[in-house]
Amino acid sequence: MIKQIHRVVIVANGKRKKAIIKEIQSSDYVIGVDRAAFWLVEQGVVPDVAVGDFDSCNAWEFEEIKKNVPNVQSFSPEKDFTDTELALGVALKKKPHEIVIFG
């Protein structure tokens, strides 16, 4: 039986405040976008998936993402969609009741 995902939280690049962490629930499916995936790991939140071209990460940060996040979807910087649009596509495939975007 496939677990129904009620809420997907996307944390994108942009202004991120630690208050975001308090908004994330343990039952949420969390998507970290580009360097925001690293920021989440730094805050003690392991995203379910990291999505992006990771051009805003240095090599060490990207390695930390790959070490900690179970599913990393890396794309070429030359693409038709923004990293956040790609994350939204991942979220929509989960057919959640709600999608929340921070960043």
Secondary structure, 3 states (H helix, E strand, C coil): CCCCCCEEEEECCCCCCCHHHHHCCCCCEEEEECHHHHHHHHCCCCCCEEEECCCCCCHHHHHHHHHHCCCEEECCCCCCCCHHHHHHHHHHHCCCCEEEEEC
